Amino acid sequence: MMRTEQMLSQKEFVMPTKVVSGIGAARNVGEEVKQLGVTKAMIVTDKGIYNAGITQPIEKSLKEAGIDVHVFNEIQGEPDTELIALGSKAFNENKCDGLVAIGGGSSMDTAKAVGVEVVHGEPVLNYEASDNGKPLEKRIPPLTTIPTTAGTGSEVTQWAVIKDPVREIKFNVGGPLIPAHLAVIDPELHLSMPRHITAATGVDALSHAIECYTMNQSQPITDSVALLAMEYVAKYLRRAYANGNDIEARYHMAQAAMLAGLSYGSDSAGAAHAMAQTLGGMVPVMHGQCVSAMLPAVMEFNWKGAPDKFARIAKALGVDTEGMSTEEAAKASVLAVEQLVKDVEIPTLLEQGVNPDEIDRYAKAAFEDPQTFGNPRDVDLDGYKWIYRRCLGLEESTLY
């Protein structure tokens, strides 16, 4: 299908999530969850967040609203199918009827996947978003997402990303039956975020916005939130990275992550996420750092596929494009992102432990990822190999 036909084809935008945002909003979550009909909530979080006491005021608010609480804090790193099965068992054994995810993307994706399993009575793997996966048939139990990082956007997306340790890949499960019923965006919860997490999640949010703005399935409603997310990241990420207690920067980065999550709409991303998600199943990399290190090279490869949009990205990132040609502005967007990645000290793929000798394997996995379809420039196996070589310093820049 030609790009123009893709732009004009029928699309839909679904947002079943109520968003409540503000400083201190998480302390008043109990009554909001009660309105969802929840009588016993399973809090889904990781031990670090739990041991830091971040869940305590939320537990207190839930109990004050008359909601019983069970805490599931078994998350360590990114979720896999075994963790989801453990969470589903805990949900059923404790007779819970609602979920409250507190944390980053791992906590929120775990809660979504647990929700899929408990309402369908089958492993989440059966609902992989692929040609062989089943479509979701039932709405997950009432889910409240409370992010403590500003990056994944999982609080409002229609997707969960889960590892399959057998195939050594990550897979997506999603659709309009999986999003949270309620998202609570509270920048106070982000003040303790370490600098490297601030950086990785912030550029991850930017990657969502850029990929979804330029993907073949983009539409005006997702374009609008993507552009504002880019503006916020460009203006506030360096501030949040330099001063973790800058509540204004934290607030706008939290909004950027949420808006970038909405830019997914009902569709997916492109080459950067196809690469990062598949690589994460083979190499123990942090998703945010991984996709952040890949983003400039992917943009360098992609700008020719949508030069007008990449030129518009440059403006959103604060580049003065006055007097530039479309091509010059498009290239400037790549350089601006490259500089941001350097400024917030994202480790290179080499520093993250990615093996240059495995490029063929990594490229094949990315090419087979369904998000390849969304990429604005046609990308084949050789294209993915070029991007990986560029990321790993084995190709010279084409921008000069």
Sine and cosine of phi, psi and omega as CSV:
sin_phi,cos_phi,sin_psi,cos_psi,sin_omega,cos_omega
0.00,0.00,0.73,-0.68,0.03,-1.00
-0.93,0.36,0.41,-0.91,-0.06,-1.00
-0.85,0.52,-0.65,0.76,-0.01,-1.00
-0.88,0.48,-0.66,0.75,0.02,-1.00
-0.90,0.43,-0.61,0.79,0.03,-1.00
-0.91,0.42,-0.64,0.77,0.00,-1.00
-0.89,0.45,-0.59,0.81,-0.11,-0.99
-0.99,-0.10,-0.04,1.00,-0.01,-1.00
-0.95,0.33,0.29,-0.96,-0.04,-1.00
-0.90,0.43,0.71,-0.70,0.01,-1.00
-0.71,-0.70,0.24,-0.97,0.11,-0.99
-0.63,-0.78,0.44,-0.90,0.06,-1.00
-0.77,-0.64,0.88,-0.48,-0.06,-1.00
-0.90,-0.44,0.78,-0.63,0.08,-1.00
-0.70,-0.71,1.00,0.05,-0.01,-1.00
-1.00,0.08,0.09,1.00,-0.10,-0.99
-0.99,-0.14,0.80,-0.60,0.16,-0.99
-0.99,0.17,0.76,-0.65,-0.03,-1.00
-0.93,-0.37,0.83,-0.56,0.09,-1.00
-0.89,-0.46,0.81,-0.59,-0.04,-1.00
-0.68,-0.73,0.49,-0.87,0.04,-1.00
0.43,-0.90,0.36,-0.93,0.02,-1.00
-0.91,0.40,0.85,-0.52,-0.01,-1.00
1.00,0.07,0.08,1.00,-0.08,-1.00
-0.87,0.50,-0.54,0.84,-0.06,-1.00
-0.92,0.40,-0.40,0.92,-0.02,-1.00
-0.95,0.31,-0.23,0.97,-0.05,-1.00
-0.89,-0.45,0.46,0.89,-0.14,-0.99
-0.97,0.24,-0.36,0.93,-0.12,-0.99
-0.82,0.58,-0.78,0.63,-0.04,-1.00
-0.91,0.42,-0.56,0.83,0.04,-1.00
-0.90,0.43,-0.69,0.72,0.00,-1.00
-0.93,0.38,-0.61,0.79,0.02,-1.00
-0.86,0.51,-0.61,0.79,0.01,-1.00
-0.90,0.43,-0.31,0.95,0.05,-1.00
-0.99,0.14,-0.05,1.00,0.02,-1.00
1.00,0.04,0.25,0.97,-0.04,-1.00
-0.99,0.14,0.74,-0.68,0.09,-1.00
-0.93,-0.37,-0.45,0.90,0.10,-1.00
-0.64,-0.77,0.88,-0.47,-0.08,-1.00
-0.97,-0.26,0.67,-0.74,0.17,-0.99
-0.99,-0.13,0.91,-0.42,0.08,-1.00
-0.98,0.21,0.79,-0.61,-0.01,-1.00
-0.93,-0.36,0.89,-0.45,-0.07,-1.00
-0.39,-0.92,-0.03,-1.00,0.07,-1.00
-0.94,-0.35,0.26,-0.97,-0.11,-0.99
-0.90,0.43,-0.55,0.84,0.01,-1.00
-0.88,0.48,-0.74,0.67,0.02,-1.00
-0.91,0.41,-0.67,0.75,-0.02,-1.00
-0.90,0.43,-0.74,0.68,-0.04,-1.00
-0.93,0.37,-0.41,0.91,0.05,-1.00
-0.98,0.21,-0.11,0.99,0.04,-1.00
0.99,0.14,0.16,0.99,-0.06,-1.00
-0.92,0.40,-0.50,0.87,-0.02,-1.00
-0.98,0.18,-0.28,0.96,-0.15,-0.99
-0.86,0.51,-0.77,0.64,0.00,-1.00
-0.90,0.43,-0.46,0.89,0.03,-1.00
-0.96,0.28,-0.68,0.74,0.09,-1.00
-0.85,0.52,-0.68,0.73,-0.01,-1.00
-0.88,0.48,-0.70,0.72,0.00,-1.00
-0.89,0.45,-0.65,0.76,0.02,-1.00
-0.89,0.45,-0.72,0.70,-0.03,-1.00
-0.91,0.40,-0.60,0.80,0.05,-1.00
-0.91,0.42,-0.42,0.91,0.05,-1.00
-1.00,0.04,0.07,1.00,0.04,-1.00
1.00,0.06,0.33,0.94,-0.03,-1.00
-0.97,-0.24,0.82,-0.57,0.11,-0.99
-0.95,0.32,0.40,-0.91,-0.10,-1.00
-0.73,-0.69,0.70,-0.71,0.23,-0.97
-0.84,-0.55,0.73,-0.69,-0.04,-1.00
-0.98,-0.20,0.82,-0.57,0.13,-0.99
-0.93,-0.38,0.97,-0.26,-0.09,-1.00
-0.84,-0.54,0.68,0.74,-0.08,-1.00
-1.00,-0.01,0.04,1.00,-0.08,-1.00
-0.95,0.31,0.77,-0.64,0.10,-1.00
-0.69,-0.73,0.96,-0.27,-0.07,-1.00
0.97,0.23,-0.45,-0.89,-0.08,-1.00
-1.00,0.09,0.61,-0.79,-0.16,-0.99
-0.95,0.30,0.56,-0.83,0.10,-0.99
-0.82,-0.57,0.03,-1.00,-0.10,-1.00
-0.89,0.45,-0.52,0.85,0.01,-1.00
-0.93,0.37,-0.65,0.76,0.05,-1.00
-0.90,0.45,-0.66,0.75,-0.01,-1.00
-0.89,0.46,-0.67,0.74,0.03,-1.00
-0.88,0.48,-0.63,0.77,0.03,-1.00
-0.90,0.43,-0.66,0.75,0.02,-1.00
-0.92,0.39,-0.64,0.77,0.02,-1.00
-0.89,0.45,-0.66,0.75,0.04,-1.00
-0.88,0.47,-0.70,0.71,0.01,-1.00
-0.89,0.46,-0.67,0.75,0.01,-1.00
-0.86,0.50,-0.74,0.67,-0.05,-1.00
-0.95,0.33,-0.69,0.72,-0.04,-1.00
-0.90,0.43,-0.52,0.85,-0.02,-1.00
-1.00,-0.07,0.13,0.99,0.08,-1.00
0.80,0.60,0.72,0.69,0.05,-1.00
-0.99,0.16,0.39,-0.92,0.06,-1.00
-0.73,-0.68,0.20,0.98,0.06,-1.00
-0.38,-0.92,0.30,-0.95,-0.04,-1.00
-0.80,-0.60,0.64,-0.77,0.10,-0.99
-0.76,-0.65,0.95,-0.32,-0.01,-1.00
-1.00,-0.08,0.81,-0.59,0.00,-1.00
-0.82,-0.58,0.90,-0.44,0.00,-1.00
0.56,-0.83,-0.45,-0.89,0.03,-1.00
-1.00,-0.02,-0.35,-0.94,-0.05,-1.00
-0.86,0.51,-0.55,0.84,-0.02,-1.00
-0.89,0.45,-0.69,0.73,0.02,-1.00
-0.91,0.41,-0.70,0.72,-0.05,-1.00
-0.94,0.34,-0.64,0.77,0.04,-1.00
-0.92,0.39,-0.61,0.80,0.05,-1.00
-0.88,0.48,-0.72,0.69,-0.01,-1.00
-0.89,0.46,-0.67,0.74,0.03,-1.00
-0.88,0.48,-0.72,0.69,-0.05,-1.00
-0.92,0.38,-0.62,0.78,0.10,-0.99
-0.86,0.50,-0.68,0.74,0.03,-1.00
-0.86,0.51,-0.64,0.77,0.04,-1.00
-0.88,0.47,-0.71,0.70,-0.06,-1.00
-0.92,0.38,-0.66,0.75,-0.12,-0.99
-0.96,0.29,-0.46,0.89,0.01,-1.00
-1.00,0.03,-0.39,0.92,-0.02,-1.00
-0.98,-0.18,-0.32,0.95,0.02,-1.00
0.94,0.35,0.39,0.92,0.00,-1.00
-0.67,-0.75,0.35,-0.94,0.05,-1.00
-0.87,0.48,0.58,-0.81,-0.02,-1.00
-0.88,0.48,-0.45,0.89,0.00,-1.00
-0.85,0.53,-0.48,0.88,0.01,-1.00
-0.92,0.38,-0.26,0.97,-0.08,-1.00
-0.93,-0.37,0.39,0.92,0.07,-1.00
-0.82,0.57,0.69,-0.73,0.00,-1.00
-0.97,0.23,0.98,0.19,0.01,-1.00
-0.51,-0.86,0.02,-1.00,0.00,-1.00
-0.88,0.47,-0.46,0.89,-0.06,-1.00
-1.00,-0.09,-0.20,0.98,-0.06,-1.00
-0.99,0.15,0.47,-0.88,0.06,-1.00
-0.99,0.16,0.51,-0.86,0.15,-0.99
-0.97,0.23,0.53,-0.85,0.08,-1.00
-0.91,0.41,0.63,-0.77,-0.04,-1.00
-0.91,-0.42,-0.33,0.95,-0.09,-1.00
-0.77,-0.64,0.56,-0.83,0.09,-1.00
-0.94,0.34,0.67,-0.74,0.03,-1.00
-0.93,0.37,0.32,-0.95,0.05,-1.00
-0.85,0.52,0.36,-0.93,-0.02,-1.00
-0.78,0.63,0.86,-0.51,-0.07,-1.00
-0.88,-0.48,0.77,-0.63,0.13,-0.99
-0.92,-0.38,0.79,-0.62,0.03,-1.00
-0.94,-0.34,0.75,-0.66,0.00,-1.00
-0.77,-0.63,1.00,-0.03,-0.07,-1.00
-0.95,0.31,0.61,-0.79,0.09,-1.00
-0.94,-0.35,0.04,1.00,0.13,-0.99
-0.80,-0.60,0.25,-0.97,-0.03,-1.00
-0.86,-0.50,0.99,0.15,-0.06,-1.00
-0.32,-0.95,-0.84,0.54,-0.19,-0.98
-0.93,0.36,-0.55,0.84,-0.09,-1.00
0.95,0.30,0.13,0.99,-0.06,-1.00
-0.88,0.47,-0.32,0.95,0.03,-1.00
-0.87,0.50,-0.40,0.92,-0.03,-1.00
-0.79,-0.61,-0.01,1.00,-0.06,-1.00
-0.99,0.14,0.22,-0.98,0.03,-1.00
-0.99,-0.14,0.38,0.92,-0.12,-0.99
-0.73,-0.68,0.50,-0.87,0.25,-0.97
-0.79,-0.61,0.64,-0.77,-0.01,-1.00
-0.92,-0.40,0.86,-0.51,-0.11,-0.99
-0.80,-0.60,0.58,-0.81,0.06,-1.00
-0.99,0.12,0.64,-0.77,0.21,-0.98
-0.94,-0.33,0.98,-0.21,-0.08,-1.00
-0.92,0.40,-0.36,0.93,0.00,-1.00
-0.95,0.32,-0.74,0.67,-0.01,-1.00
-1.00,0.03,-0.14,0.99,-0.06,-1.00
0.84,0.54,0.73,0.68,0.07,-1.00
-0.67,-0.74,0.26,-0.97,0.22,-0.97
-0.97,-0.23,0.54,-0.84,0.05,-1.00
-0.74,-0.67,0.37,-0.93,0.02,-1.00
-0.98,-0.17,0.56,-0.83,0.22,-0.98
-0.73,-0.68,0.69,-0.73,-0.07,-1.00
-0.01,-1.00,-0.16,-0.99,-0.09,-1.00
0.74,-0.67,0.01,-1.00,-0.10,-1.00
-0.94,0.34,-0.08,1.00,0.01,-1.00
-1.00,-0.09,-0.04,1.00,-0.09,-1.00
-0.96,-0.28,-0.30,0.95,-0.07,-1.00
-0.90,0.43,0.33,-0.95,0.08,-1.00
-0.89,0.46,0.49,-0.87,0.11,-0.99
-0.99,0.16,-0.51,0.86,-0.04,-1.00
-0.61,-0.79,0.73,-0.68,0.12,-0.99
-0.87,-0.50,0.75,-0.66,0.01,-1.00
-0.91,-0.42,0.91,-0.42,-0.07,-1.00
-0.97,-0.25,0.96,-0.27,-0.07,-1.00
-0.80,-0.60,0.96,-0.27,-0.05,-1.00
-0.91,0.42,-0.29,0.96,0.07,-1.00
-0.86,0.51,-0.54,0.84,-0.02,-1.00
-0.96,0.29,-0.18,0.98,-0.05,-1.00
-0.99,-0.12,-0.13,0.99,-0.12,-0.99
-0.91,0.42,-0.47,0.88,-0.03,-1.00
-1.00,-0.05,0.09,1.00,-0.02,-1.00
-0.90,0.43,0.79,-0.61,0.03,-1.00
-0.88,0.47,0.39,-0.92,-0.07,-1.00
-0.86,0.52,-0.68,0.73,-0.06,-1.00
-0.93,0.36,-0.49,0.87,0.07,-1.00
-0.96,0.27,-0.64,0.77,0.08,-1.00
-0.83,0.56,-0.71,0.70,-0.02,-1.00
-0.91,0.42,-0.78,0.63,-0.10,-1.00
-0.90,0.43,-0.70,0.72,-0.02,-1.00
-0.95,0.32,-0.57,0.82,0.00,-1.00
-0.91,0.42,-0.70,0.72,0.03,-1.00
-0.95,0.30,-0.50,0.87,0.10,-0.99
-0.87,0.49,-0.70,0.72,0.05,-1.00
-0.86,0.50,-0.67,0.74,0.04,-1.00
-0.88,0.48,-0.63,0.77,-0.01,-1.00
-0.91,0.42,-0.62,0.78,0.07,-1.00
-0.86,0.52,-0.73,0.68,-0.06,-1.00
-0.90,0.43,-0.73,0.69,-0.05,-1.00
-0.92,0.38,-0.70,0.71,-0.02,-1.00
-0.92,0.40,-0.66,0.75,-0.04,-1.00
-0.96,0.28,-0.49,0.87,0.06,-1.00
-0.94,0.35,-0.56,0.83,-0.09,-1.00
-0.98,-0.18,-0.14,0.99,-0.07,-1.00
-0.92,0.39,0.33,-0.94,-0.05,-1.00
-0.89,0.46,-0.47,0.89,-0.07,-1.00
-1.00,-0.09,0.24,0.97,-0.05,-1.00
-0.90,0.44,0.36,-0.93,0.00,-1.00
-0.52,-0.85,0.29,-0.96,-0.12,-0.99
-0.81,0.58,-0.65,0.76,-0.08,-1.00
-0.93,0.37,-0.57,0.82,0.05,-1.00
-0.98,0.18,-0.53,0.85,0.07,-1.00
-0.86,0.51,-0.65,0.76,-0.10,-0.99
-0.92,0.40,-0.71,0.71,-0.01,-1.00
-0.95,0.31,-0.53,0.85,0.03,-1.00
-0.90,0.45,-0.69,0.72,-0.02,-1.00
-0.90,0.43,-0.65,0.76,0.01,-1.00
-0.93,0.38,-0.61,0.79,0.07,-1.00
-0.86,0.50,-0.68,0.73,0.04,-1.00
-0.87,0.49,-0.70,0.72,-0.01,-1.00
-0.87,0.50,-0.69,0.72,-0.01,-1.00
-0.90,0.43,-0.69,0.72,-0.01,-1.00
-0.89,0.46,-0.71,0.71,-0.01,-1.00
-0.87,0.49,-0.59,0.81,-0.08,-1.00
-1.00,0.08,-0.55,0.84,-0.21,-0.98
-0.90,-0.43,-0.27,0.96,-0.09,-1.00
-0.91,0.41,-0.70,0.71,0.00,-1.00
-0.87,0.49,-0.62,0.78,0.02,-1.00
-0.90,0.43,-0.73,0.69,0.00,-1.00
-0.89,0.45,-0.58,0.81,0.01,-1.00
-0.94,0.35,-0.65,0.76,-0.05,-1.00
-0.97,0.24,-0.53,0.85,-0.07,-1.00
-0.62,-0.78,0.99,-0.11,-0.06,-1.00
-0.88,0.47,-0.34,0.94,-0.02,-1.00
-1.00,-0.04,0.12,0.99,0.04,-1.00
-0.97,0.26,1.00,-0.06,-0.14,-0.99
-0.91,0.41,-0.51,0.86,0.05,-1.00
-0.91,0.42,-0.69,0.72,0.03,-1.00
-0.91,0.41,-0.66,0.76,0.04,-1.00
-0.88,0.47,-0.68,0.74,0.00,-1.00
-0.87,0.50,-0.75,0.66,-0.06,-1.00
-0.95,0.32,-0.51,0.86,0.09,-1.00
-0.94,0.35,-0.58,0.82,0.08,-1.00
-0.89,0.45,-0.66,0.75,0.05,-1.00
-0.92,0.40,-0.63,0.78,0.01,-1.00
-0.87,0.49,-0.69,0.72,0.00,-1.00
-0.89,0.45,-0.68,0.73,0.01,-1.00
-0.90,0.43,-0.71,0.70,0.01,-1.00
-0.90,0.44,-0.66,0.75,0.03,-1.00
-0.91,0.42,-0.58,0.82,0.09,-1.00
-0.89,0.46,-0.66,0.75,0.04,-1.00
-0.90,0.43,-0.46,0.89,-0.03,-1.00
-0.92,0.40,-0.30,0.95,0.14,-0.99
-0.87,0.49,-0.50,0.86,-0.03,-1.00
0.80,0.60,-0.79,-0.62,0.04,-1.00
-0.96,-0.27,0.23,0.97,-0.09,-1.00
-0.86,-0.51,-0.34,-0.94,-0.11,-0.99
-0.83,-0.56,-0.35,-0.94,-0.06,-1.00
-0.94,-0.35,-0.76,-0.65,-0.07,-1.00
-0.50,-0.87,-0.55,-0.84,-0.16,-0.99
-0.88,0.47,-0.62,0.78,-0.05,-1.00
-0.88,0.48,-0.68,0.74,0.01,-1.00
-0.98,0.19,-0.50,0.86,0.13,-0.99
-0.87,0.49,-0.65,0.76,0.01,-1.00
-0.95,0.32,-0.75,0.66,-0.10,-0.99
-0.91,0.41,-0.67,0.75,-0.04,-1.00
-0.94,0.35,-0.63,0.78,0.02,-1.00
-0.96,0.29,-0.63,0.78,0.03,-1.00
-0.88,0.47,-0.62,0.78,-0.02,-1.00
-0.89,0.45,-0.34,0.94,0.08,-1.00
-0.99,0.13,-0.25,0.97,-0.07,-1.00
-0.93,-0.36,-0.46,0.89,-0.07,-1.00
-0.77,-0.64,0.67,-0.74,-0.03,-1.00
-0.97,0.25,0.94,0.35,0.03,-1.00
-0.97,-0.25,0.48,-0.88,0.13,-0.99
-0.97,0.22,0.77,-0.64,-0.10,-0.99
-0.83,0.56,-0.74,0.67,-0.06,-1.00
-0.87,0.50,-0.72,0.70,0.02,-1.00
-0.91,0.42,-0.62,0.78,-0.04,-1.00
-0.90,0.44,-0.80,0.60,-0.04,-1.00
-0.93,0.37,-0.51,0.86,0.03,-1.00
-0.91,0.42,-0.66,0.75,0.01,-1.00
-0.93,0.36,-0.45,0.89,-0.03,-1.00
-1.00,0.09,-0.45,0.90,-0.20,-0.98
-0.83,0.56,-0.74,0.67,-0.02,-1.00
-0.86,0.50,-0.68,0.74,-0.01,-1.00
-0.92,0.40,-0.62,0.78,0.05,-1.00
-0.90,0.43,-0.67,0.74,0.05,-1.00
-0.89,0.46,-0.64,0.77,0.03,-1.00
-0.86,0.51,-0.64,0.77,0.04,-1.00
-0.95,0.33,-0.59,0.81,-0.22,-0.98
-1.00,0.02,-0.37,0.93,-0.23,-0.97
-0.86,0.52,-0.50,0.86,0.00,-1.00
-0.91,0.41,-0.39,0.92,0.00,-1.00
-0.98,0.22,-0.34,0.94,0.00,-1.00
-0.44,-0.90,0.90,0.44,-0.13,-0.99
-0.87,0.50,-0.62,0.78,0.01,-1.00
-0.88,0.48,-0.66,0.75,-0.01,-1.00
-0.94,0.34,-0.63,0.77,0.03,-1.00
-0.92,0.39,-0.54,0.84,0.09,-1.00
-0.91,0.42,-0.61,0.79,0.04,-1.00
-0.93,0.36,-0.57,0.82,0.07,-1.00
-0.86,0.51,-0.66,0.75,0.01,-1.00
-0.83,0.56,-0.70,0.72,0.02,-1.00
-0.89,0.46,-0.69,0.72,0.00,-1.00
-0.88,0.48,-0.50,0.86,0.00,-1.00
-1.00,0.08,0.04,1.00,0.08,-1.00
1.00,-0.02,0.19,0.98,0.02,-1.00
-0.97,0.23,0.72,-0.70,0.08,-1.00
-0.99,0.17,0.98,-0.21,-0.08,-1.00
-1.00,-0.09,0.13,0.99,0.01,-1.00
-0.84,0.54,0.80,-0.60,0.02,-1.00
1.00,0.10,-0.10,1.00,0.03,-1.00
-1.00,0.09,0.53,-0.85,0.19,-0.98
-0.97,0.25,0.23,-0.97,0.04,-1.00
-0.84,0.55,-0.68,0.73,-0.01,-1.00
-0.90,0.44,-0.68,0.73,0.01,-1.00
-0.90,0.45,-0.67,0.74,0.01,-1.00
-0.92,0.39,-0.63,0.77,0.02,-1.00
-0.87,0.48,-0.71,0.70,0.03,-1.00
-0.90,0.43,-0.57,0.82,0.00,-1.00
-0.89,0.45,-0.52,0.85,0.03,-1.00
-0.90,0.44,-0.62,0.79,0.02,-1.00
-0.91,0.42,-0.71,0.70,-0.02,-1.00
-0.90,0.43,-0.57,0.82,0.01,-1.00
-0.91,0.42,-0.66,0.75,0.02,-1.00
-0.94,0.35,-0.63,0.78,0.05,-1.00
-0.86,0.52,-0.66,0.75,0.01,-1.00
-0.93,0.37,-0.65,0.76,0.03,-1.00
-0.88,0.48,-0.69,0.72,0.02,-1.00
-0.86,0.51,-0.63,0.78,0.05,-1.00
-0.93,0.36,-0.67,0.74,-0.08,-1.00
-0.89,0.45,-0.55,0.84,0.00,-1.00
-0.99,-0.17,0.24,0.97,0.21,-0.98
0.84,0.54,0.76,0.65,0.10,-0.99
-0.95,0.31,0.78,-0.62,0.04,-1.00
-0.91,0.42,0.56,-0.83,0.07,-1.00
-0.94,0.34,0.24,-0.97,0.04,-1.00
-0.88,0.48,-0.60,0.80,0.06,-1.00
-0.87,0.49,-0.70,0.71,0.02,-1.00
-0.91,0.41,-0.41,0.91,0.03,-1.00
-1.00,0.08,-0.03,1.00,0.09,-1.00
1.00,-0.09,0.27,0.96,0.02,-1.00
-0.98,0.19,0.74,-0.67,-0.12,-0.99
-1.00,-0.05,0.90,-0.43,0.01,-1.00
-0.86,0.51,-0.40,0.92,0.00,-1.00
-0.95,0.30,-0.20,0.98,-0.05,-1.00
-0.97,-0.24,0.25,0.97,-0.08,-1.00
-0.83,0.56,-0.67,0.74,-0.02,-1.00
-0.86,0.51,-0.68,0.73,0.01,-1.00
-0.91,0.41,-0.72,0.70,0.00,-1.00
-0.88,0.47,-0.69,0.72,-0.05,-1.00
-0.90,0.43,-0.65,0.76,0.00,-1.00
-0.88,0.47,-0.68,0.73,0.01,-1.00
-0.89,0.45,-0.69,0.73,0.01,-1.00
-0.89,0.45,-0.68,0.73,-0.02,-1.00
-0.87,0.49,-0.54,0.84,-0.01,-1.00
-0.99,0.11,-0.13,0.99,0.02,-1.00
-0.96,0.28,0.68,-0.73,-0.05,-1.00
-0.88,0.47,-0.33,0.95,-0.01,-1.00
-0.95,0.31,-0.21,0.98,0.09,-1.00
-0.83,0.56,-0.57,0.82,-0.04,-1.00
-0.87,0.50,-0.52,0.85,-0.07,-1.00
-0.98,0.18,-0.19,0.98,-0.13,-0.99
-0.89,0.45,0.70,-0.72,-0.08,-1.00
-0.94,0.33,-0.37,0.93,0.10,-0.99
-0.92,-0.40,0.71,-0.71,0.04,-1.00
-0.81,0.59,0.79,-0.62,-0.03,-1.00
-0.78,-0.63,0.87,-0.50,0.04,-1.00
-0.96,-0.28,-0.18,-0.98,-0.04,-1.00
-0.87,0.50,-0.67,0.74,0.02,-1.00
-0.91,0.42,-0.57,0.82,0.05,-1.00
-0.89,0.46,-0.70,0.71,0.03,-1.00
-0.91,0.42,-0.60,0.80,0.04,-1.00
-0.89,0.45,-0.65,0.76,0.03,-1.00
-0.88,0.47,-0.71,0.71,-0.01,-1.00
-0.88,0.48,-0.70,0.71,0.03,-1.00
-0.88,0.48,-0.68,0.73,0.03,-1.00
-0.89,0.46,-0.63,0.77,0.03,-1.00
-0.89,0.45,-0.70,0.72,0.01,-1.00
-0.88,0.48,-0.56,0.83,-0.08,-1.00
-1.00,-0.10,0.20,0.98,0.09,-1.00
0.97,0.24,0.36,0.93,-0.02,-1.00
-0.98,-0.19,0.01,1.00,0.05,-1.00
-0.75,-0.66,0.59,-0.81,0.07,-1.00
-0.99,0.17,0.43,-0.90,0.03,-1.00
-0.90,0.43,0.59,-0.81,0.07,-1.00
-0.99,-0.16,0.12,0.99,-0.14,-0.99
-1.00,-0.02,-0.15,0.99,-0.10,-1.00
-0.92,-0.40,0.00,0.00,0.00,0.00
